[in-house]
Amino acid sequence: MKKNTLVALCAALFLAALLFASAPALQAADSRSENWQTHCSVCHGDDGKGQTEQGKKKKARNFTNAKWQDKIDDARIVKSITKGHDEMPPFGKKLTEPEIKALAAEVRSLATKPS
């Protein structure tokens, strides 16, 4: 009986470790808003790096780039979401002003913090 309990405990710990190891990837996707998932992730990805197939084709901005984040103000991000920029389509007719501002804040949240 003790051997079965030990095997079950080891199996449970192994499964917990697997779930814990995959949590960051799952958390990134889960932490993105519905609007991000619908309108942004196809090019910018859940991580904001722009390394999706469409992102590479359209040269999507890497929102985790700290230098870019430092030189761009919020108004510029809002304008790009509203009116589009380069290969990025405009979303001003699809999203409300508060939704656009929320996406701009989400872009800001992707900035890589200096180590």
N, C-alpha and C positions, 0 to 999 in steps of 0.2 A: 504494500500500500504506500509506503514512504517513497519508493522508487517512482511510482506513477505520479505522485504529487510533485516530486522533484523535476521530472520530465515535463509536466504540465507548466510548472513555474518557469523553467528554462524556455519553453516555447512561448509563453506569454511575454517574457522579458525580451526575447528575440523580436517578436512582432512589434512590441512597443518601441524598440530601438529602430526598426525599419520605418515606422510611422514618424518617429521623431526626426529621423534623417531626411525624410522627404517633406517635412513641414514647411521649411522656408520657401520652396517652390510653390507649394499649394497656397501658402499665405500670401505670396505676391499676387497671384491671380485672384484670390478671394478678397484682397484688400482694395482692389480697383473697383471704381464705381460702375454702375450699369452703363452710364454714358461712355465711360472709358472703354469698356468691353465692346460696346456697340460701334463706336465711331473712331477710336484711337488705336486699339490694340492690334488691329490687322496690320498696321504699318509700324507703330512704335513698340509693339509687344507689351506684355504685362509688366515687364521690367523697365520699360521706357527707353531702351537702348537702340531701338530702330533696326534691330538685326533680323527681322522677319523677312520672308521672301519678298513681300510687297515693299517693306521698308527699305531693303537693299536696292530694289528696282527704282524706287522713288527718292532715294537718298534721304530717308527720314532722319530727322534730328535725333541725336542721342541726348535725352533729357537728363541723364545722370552726369553729364559733363559739367564739372564745377565752374570751369572758366566761362562756358556759355551761360550758365545760370547767373554768374556774377555780372556779366555785361548786358543782359537783357532785363528790361523792367517788366512789371506785371501788365502794364498797358499794351506793350508790344505782344505779349503772349495772348491777351484777350483779342487784340486786333487780328492776329494770325488765325485764331480759332474762328472768329466771326467772319472774316473776309477771305481766309485762305492765304497761302504763301507758297510760292514756287509750285511744287507738285501737290501740295496739300489743298484739298477742296475747302470751300467755305461752309461753315455750319451755322451762320447767323440766321438762316431761315428755318433750320431744323431744331435749334435749341433756344431756350429762353436766356435772357441775360444772366439770371442767377445760375443756370446750368453751365453757361460759358465760364463764369467766374469760378465756379466749383472745379471745372476742368483745369483752369489756369492754376488754381491752388494745388491740384493733383500733380500738375507738371512740376511745380515748385517742390513738392514733397519727394520727388525722385532725385533731387540733387545729392550727389555723393559727398558725404561729409569727409573733410580731411582727416587723415589718420594721426 
